Amino acid sequence: MAEFTLPANSKVRKEGRVFKAPPGTKSVRVFKIYRFDPDSTENPRLDSYEVDMDNCGPMVLDALIKIKNEIDSTLSFRRSCREGICGSCAMNIDGKNALACISACADVKRDIKIYPLPHMPVIKDLVPDLTNFYAQYASIKPWLQTRTPAPPDGERLQSKEDQEKVDRPSACILCACCSTSCPSYWWNSDRYLGPAALLAAYRWIVDSRDEATGERLDQLEDPFRLYRCHTIMNCTEACPKDLNPAKAIAEIKQVMAHRRLF
């Protein structure tokens, strides 16, 4: 029988601190937020915050900012654009990976539980360590590689049809919602590149201007880097930009198979 052990200090304590709303507050929502202090020997806990929604913006990020500014300044999370563009505020909200800035509190009908992105080392509270994630993205060399010189009097042009092949994959904001929703990535994140990095690899493989397709495919020809994908589709479900990493990975596999035949 298989036996699995959790890392030290990974079990979450449910009896965290409770921050009550002021007396007389009418529109109250409860936010239960994962708290982890790396300088403490204690397990992480869930703290409960009662927020006056009559004086708060509609999005989960609005509530987090209100909590940090007015209730508990020790709460840590990432955020930047507040427009679903930068990907900084990716976290697990009500059991789903999402961007806090475009997740409406009204869409959750019960207490709003907020955790960091799953199966990632946690730096503090809602801040995961994305070092490995970014290193995997860098490993696919996400830039145009060419051997022939550029036209002396203009840009490297491509047809409208070729541009459309890279248009959607280029919209990835590297929020990591897809990779951290993937069971294959949970268990093999040291060797499997994950949906985000493979979507980026696909974007350059199909770019008509790139001249390193062979080298890119050679780099992915590995039992783990590409082929740990089992088409579970969690990545596509989780993407806040409505991209389809699973389809991109499947198409890379097709290119691989075609290359072996010819």
Contacts in CASP RR format, 6 or more apart in sequence:
PFRMAT RR
TARGET T0000
AUTHOR 0000-0000-0000
METHOD contacts of the structure
MODEL  1
MAEFTLPANSKVRKEGRVFKAPPGTKSVRVFKIYRFDPDSTENPRLDSYE
VDMDNCGPMVLDALIKIKNEIDSTLSFRRSCREGICGSCAMNIDGKNALA
CISACADVKRDIKIYPLPHMPVIKDLVPDLTNFYAQYASIKPWLQTRTPA
PPDGERLQSKEDQEKVDRPSACILCACCSTSCPSYWWNSDRYLGPAALLA
AYRWIVDSRDEATGERLDQLEDPFRLYRCHTIMNCTEACPKDLNPAKAIA
EIKQVMAHRRLF
9 41 0 8 1.000
9 42 0 8 1.000
9 43 0 8 1.000
9 44 0 8 1.000
10 43 0 8 1.000
10 44 0 8 1.000
11 43 0 8 1.000
12 34 0 8 1.000
12 43 0 8 1.000
12 44 0 8 1.000
12 45 0 8 1.000
12 46 0 8 1.000
13 42 0 8 1.000
13 43 0 8 1.000
13 44 0 8 1.000
13 45 0 8 1.000
13 46 0 8 1.000
14 45 0 8 1.000
14 46 0 8 1.000
15 45 0 8 1.000
16 35 0 8 1.000
16 45 0 8 1.000
16 46 0 8 1.000
16 47 0 8 1.000
16 48 0 8 1.000
17 35 0 8 1.000
17 45 0 8 1.000
17 47 0 8 1.000
17 48 0 8 1.000
18 47 0 8 1.000
18 48 0 8 1.000
19 47 0 8 1.000
19 48 0 8 1.000
19 49 0 8 1.000
19 50 0 8 1.000
19 67 0 8 1.000
19 71 0 8 1.000
19 72 0 8 1.000
20 50 0 8 1.000
21 28 0 8 1.000
21 50 0 8 1.000
21 51 0 8 1.000
21 52 0 8 1.000
22 52 0 8 1.000
25 50 0 8 1.000
25 52 0 8 1.000
25 54 0 8 1.000
26 54 0 8 1.000
27 52 0 8 1.000
27 53 0 8 1.000
27 54 0 8 1.000
28 50 0 8 1.000
28 51 0 8 1.000
28 52 0 8 1.000
28 53 0 8 1.000
29 50 0 8 1.000
29 51 0 8 1.000
29 53 0 8 1.000
29 63 0 8 1.000
29 105 0 8 1.000
29 111 0 8 1.000
29 112 0 8 1.000
30 48 0 8 1.000
30 49 0 8 1.000
30 50 0 8 1.000
30 51 0 8 1.000
30 111 0 8 1.000
30 112 0 8 1.000
31 48 0 8 1.000
31 49 0 8 1.000
31 51 0 8 1.000
31 63 0 8 1.000
31 64 0 8 1.000
31 67 0 8 1.000
31 111 0 8 1.000
31 112 0 8 1.000
31 113 0 8 1.000
31 114 0 8 1.000
32 46 0 8 1.000
32 47 0 8 1.000
32 48 0 8 1.000
32 49 0 8 1.000
32 111 0 8 1.000
32 112 0 8 1.000
32 113 0 8 1.000
32 114 0 8 1.000
33 46 0 8 1.000
33 47 0 8 1.000
33 48 0 8 1.000
33 49 0 8 1.000
33 64 0 8 1.000
33 67 0 8 1.000
33 75 0 8 1.000
33 113 0 8 1.000
33 114 0 8 1.000
33 125 0 8 1.000
33 126 0 8 1.000
34 44 0 8 1.000
34 45 0 8 1.000
34 46 0 8 1.000
34 114 0 8 1.000
34 115 0 8 1.000
34 116 0 8 1.000
34 125 0 8 1.000
34 126 0 8 1.000
35 44 0 8 1.000
35 45 0 8 1.000
35 46 0 8 1.000
35 47 0 8 1.000
35 75 0 8 1.000
35 125 0 8 1.000
36 44 0 8 1.000
36 122 0 8 1.000
36 124 0 8 1.000
36 125 0 8 1.000
37 124 0 8 1.000
38 122 0 8 1.000
38 123 0 8 1.000
38 124 0 8 1.000
44 122 0 8 1.000
46 113 0 8 1.000
47 72 0 8 1.000
48 111 0 8 1.000
49 67 0 8 1.000
49 71 0 8 1.000
49 72 0 8 1.000
51 63 0 8 1.000
51 66 0 8 1.000
51 67 0 8 1.000
51 71 0 8 1.000
53 63 0 8 1.000
53 105 0 8 1.000
55 66 0 8 1.000
56 62 0 8 1.000
56 63 0 8 1.000
56 66 0 8 1.000
57 63 0 8 1.000
57 66 0 8 1.000
58 104 0 8 1.000
58 105 0 8 1.000
58 106 0 8 1.000
59 100 0 8 1.000
59 101 0 8 1.000
59 102 0 8 1.000
59 103 0 8 1.000
59 104 0 8 1.000
59 105 0 8 1.000
60 93 0 8 1.000
60 98 0 8 1.000
60 100 0 8 1.000
60 101 0 8 1.000
60 103 0 8 1.000
60 104 0 8 1.000
60 105 0 8 1.000
60 112 0 8 1.000
60 114 0 8 1.000
61 79 0 8 1.000
61 82 0 8 1.000
61 89 0 8 1.000
61 99 0 8 1.000
61 100 0 8 1.000
61 101 0 8 1.000
61 103 0 8 1.000
62 105 0 8 1.000
63 105 0 8 1.000
63 112 0 8 1.000
64 75 0 8 1.000
64 77 0 8 1.000
64 79 0 8 1.000
64 89 0 8 1.000
64 100 0 8 1.000
64 114 0 8 1.000
64 126 0 8 1.000
65 79 0 8 1.000
67 75 0 8 1.000
68 75 0 8 1.000
68 77 0 8 1.000
75 125 0 8 1.000
75 126 0 8 1.000
76 123 0 8 1.000
76 124 0 8 1.000
76 125 0 8 1.000
76 126 0 8 1.000
76 127 0 8 1.000
77 89 0 8 1.000
77 91 0 8 1.000
77 100 0 8 1.000
77 125 0 8 1.000
77 126 0 8 1.000
77 127 0 8 1.000
78 88 0 8 1.000
78 89 0 8 1.000
78 90 0 8 1.000
78 126 0 8 1.000
78 127 0 8 1.000
79 88 0 8 1.000
79 89 0 8 1.000
79 100 0 8 1.000
79 101 0 8 1.000
80 86 0 8 1.000
80 87 0 8 1.000
80 88 0 8 1.000
80 89 0 8 1.000
81 87 0 8 1.000
81 88 0 8 1.000
81 101 0 8 1.000
82 89 0 8 1.000
82 101 0 8 1.000
83 101 0 8 1.000
83 102 0 8 1.000
84 99 0 8 1.000
84 101 0 8 1.000
84 102 0 8 1.000
84 173 0 8 1.000
84 240 0 8 1.000
85 173 0 8 1.000
86 173 0 8 1.000
87 99 0 8 1.000
87 173 0 8 1.000
87 174 0 8 1.000
87 175 0 8 1.000
87 240 0 8 1.000
88 175 0 8 1.000
89 99 0 8 1.000
89 100 0 8 1.000
89 101 0 8 1.000
90 97 0 8 1.000
90 98 0 8 1.000
90 99 0 8 1.000
90 100 0 8 1.000
90 117 0 8 1.000
90 175 0 8 1.000
90 176 0 8 1.000
90 177 0 8 1.000
90 240 0 8 1.000
91 97 0 8 1.000
91 98 0 8 1.000
91 100 0 8 1.000
91 114 0 8 1.000
91 115 0 8 1.000
91 116 0 8 1.000
91 117 0 8 1.000
91 126 0 8 1.000
92 98 0 8 1.000
92 114 0 8 1.000
92 115 0 8 1.000
92 116 0 8 1.000
92 117 0 8 1.000
92 118 0 8 1.000
93 100 0 8 1.000
93 103 0 8 1.000
93 108 0 8 1.000
93 112 0 8 1.000
93 113 0 8 1.000
93 114 0 8 1.000
94 108 0 8 1.000
94 110 0 8 1.000
94 112 0 8 1.000
94 113 0 8 1.000
95 113 0 8 1.000
95 115 0 8 1.000
96 238 0 8 1.000
97 117 0 8 1.000
97 118 0 8 1.000
97 177 0 8 1.000
97 178 0 8 1.000
97 180 0 8 1.000
97 181 0 8 1.000
97 238 0 8 1.000
98 177 0 8 1.000
98 238 0 8 1.000
98 240 0 8 1.000
99 175 0 8 1.000
99 177 0 8 1.000
99 240 0 8 1.000
100 114 0 8 1.000
102 240 0 8 1.000
105 112 0 8 1.000
114 126 0 8 1.000
115 126 0 8 1.000
116 122 0 8 1.000
116 125 0 8 1.000
116 126 0 8 1.000
116 127 0 8 1.000
116 128 0 8 1.000
117 128 0 8 1.000
117 176 0 8 1.000
117 177 0 8 1.000
117 180 0 8 1.000
118 180 0 8 1.000
118 181 0 8 1.000
118 186 0 8 1.000
119 180 0 8 1.000
119 185 0 8 1.000
119 186 0 8 1.000
119 189 0 8 1.000
120 128 0 8 1.000
120 129 0 8 1.000
120 130 0 8 1.000
120 133 0 8 1.000
120 176 0 8 1.000
120 180 0 8 1.000
121 128 0 8 1.000
121 129 0 8 1.000
122 128 0 8 1.000
122 129 0 8 1.000
123 129 0 8 1.000
128 176 0 8 1.000
128 180 0 8 1.000
130 176 0 8 1.000
132 189 0 8 1.000
132 190 0 8 1.000
133 174 0 8 1.000
133 176 0 8 1.000
133 179 0 8 1.000
133 196 0 8 1.000
133 197 0 8 1.000
134 174 0 8 1.000
136 193 0 8 1.000
136 194 0 8 1.000
136 196 0 8 1.000
136 197 0 8 1.000
137 174 0 8 1.000
137 196 0 8 1.000
137 197 0 8 1.000
137 200 0 8 1.000
139 193 0 8 1.000
139 197 0 8 1.000
139 219 0 8 1.000
140 193 0 8 1.000
140 197 0 8 1.000
140 198 0 8 1.000
140 200 0 8 1.000
140 201 0 8 1.000
140 204 0 8 1.000
140 216 0 8 1.000
140 219 0 8 1.000
141 204 0 8 1.000
141 212 0 8 1.000
141 216 0 8 1.000
142 200 0 8 1.000
142 201 0 8 1.000
142 203 0 8 1.000
142 204 0 8 1.000
143 204 0 8 1.000
144 156 0 8 1.000
144 204 0 8 1.000
144 207 0 8 1.000
144 209 0 8 1.000
144 210 0 8 1.000
145 204 0 8 1.000
145 210 0 8 1.000
145 211 0 8 1.000
145 212 0 8 1.000
145 215 0 8 1.000
146 156 0 8 1.000
146 209 0 8 1.000
146 210 0 8 1.000
146 211 0 8 1.000
146 212 0 8 1.000
147 211 0 8 1.000
148 211 0 8 1.000
150 156 0 8 1.000
151 157 0 8 1.000
156 209 0 8 1.000
158 207 0 8 1.000
158 208 0 8 1.000
158 209 0 8 1.000
159 208 0 8 1.000
162 207 0 8 1.000
162 208 0 8 1.000
165 206 0 8 1.000
165 207 0 8 1.000
165 208 0 8 1.000
166 203 0 8 1.000
166 206 0 8 1.000
166 207 0 8 1.000
168 243 0 8 1.000
168 244 0 8 1.000
169 199 0 8 1.000
169 200 0 8 1.000
169 202 0 8 1.000
169 203 0 8 1.000
169 206 0 8 1.000
169 243 0 8 1.000
169 248 0 8 1.000
170 203 0 8 1.000
171 241 0 8 1.000
171 243 0 8 1.000
172 196 0 8 1.000
172 199 0 8 1.000
172 200 0 8 1.000
172 203 0 8 1.000
172 241 0 8 1.000
172 243 0 8 1.000
173 240 0 8 1.000
173 241 0 8 1.000
174 196 0 8 1.000
175 240 0 8 1.000
176 196 0 8 1.000
177 238 0 8 1.000
177 239 0 8 1.000
177 240 0 8 1.000
178 194 0 8 1.000
178 195 0 8 1.000
178 196 0 8 1.000
178 199 0 8 1.000
178 234 0 8 1.000
178 235 0 8 1.000
178 236 0 8 1.000
178 238 0 8 1.000
178 239 0 8 1.000
178 243 0 8 1.000
178 245 0 8 1.000
179 185 0 8 1.000
179 189 0 8 1.000
179 194 0 8 1.000
179 195 0 8 1.000
179 196 0 8 1.000
179 197 0 8 1.000
179 235 0 8 1.000
180 186 0 8 1.000
181 234 0 8 1.000
181 235 0 8 1.000
181 237 0 8 1.000
181 238 0 8 1.000
182 194 0 8 1.000
182 195 0 8 1.000
182 229 0 8 1.000
182 232 0 8 1.000
182 234 0 8 1.000
182 235 0 8 1.000
183 232 0 8 1.000
183 234 0 8 1.000
184 192 0 8 1.000
184 194 0 8 1.000
184 228 0 8 1.000
184 229 0 8 1.000
184 230 0 8 1.000
184 232 0 8 1.000
185 192 0 8 1.000
185 194 0 8 1.000
185 195 0 8 1.000
185 228 0 8 1.000
188 224 0 8 1.000
188 228 0 8 1.000
191 222 0 8 1.000
191 224 0 8 1.000
191 225 0 8 1.000
191 228 0 8 1.000
192 224 0 8 1.000
192 225 0 8 1.000
192 228 0 8 1.000
192 229 0 8 1.000
193 201 0 8 1.000
193 220 0 8 1.000
193 225 0 8 1.000
193 226 0 8 1.000
194 228 0 8 1.000
194 229 0 8 1.000
194 235 0 8 1.000
195 229 0 8 1.000
195 235 0 8 1.000
195 245 0 8 1.000
195 246 0 8 1.000
195 249 0 8 1.000
196 245 0 8 1.000
198 220 0 8 1.000
198 226 0 8 1.000
198 229 0 8 1.000
198 245 0 8 1.000
198 248 0 8 1.000
198 249 0 8 1.000
198 252 0 8 1.000
199 243 0 8 1.000
199 245 0 8 1.000
199 248 0 8 1.000
199 249 0 8 1.000
201 216 0 8 1.000
201 220 0 8 1.000
201 252 0 8 1.000
202 248 0 8 1.000
202 249 0 8 1.000
202 251 0 8 1.000
202 252 0 8 1.000
203 248 0 8 1.000
204 210 0 8 1.000
204 212 0 8 1.000
204 216 0 8 1.000
205 213 0 8 1.000
205 216 0 8 1.000
205 217 0 8 1.000
205 252 0 8 1.000
205 255 0 8 1.000
206 251 0 8 1.000
210 216 0 8 1.000
217 252 0 8 1.000
217 255 0 8 1.000
217 256 0 8 1.000
217 259 0 8 1.000
219 225 0 8 1.000
220 226 0 8 1.000
220 252 0 8 1.000
220 256 0 8 1.000
221 256 0 8 1.000
226 249 0 8 1.000
226 252 0 8 1.000
226 253 0 8 1.000
226 256 0 8 1.000
227 253 0 8 1.000
229 246 0 8 1.000
229 249 0 8 1.000
229 253 0 8 1.000
231 246 0 8 1.000
231 249 0 8 1.000
231 250 0 8 1.000
232 246 0 8 1.000
233 246 0 8 1.000
235 245 0 8 1.000
235 246 0 8 1.000
236 243 0 8 1.000
236 244 0 8 1.000
236 245 0 8 1.000
236 246 0 8 1.000
236 247 0 8 1.000
239 245 0 8 1.000
END
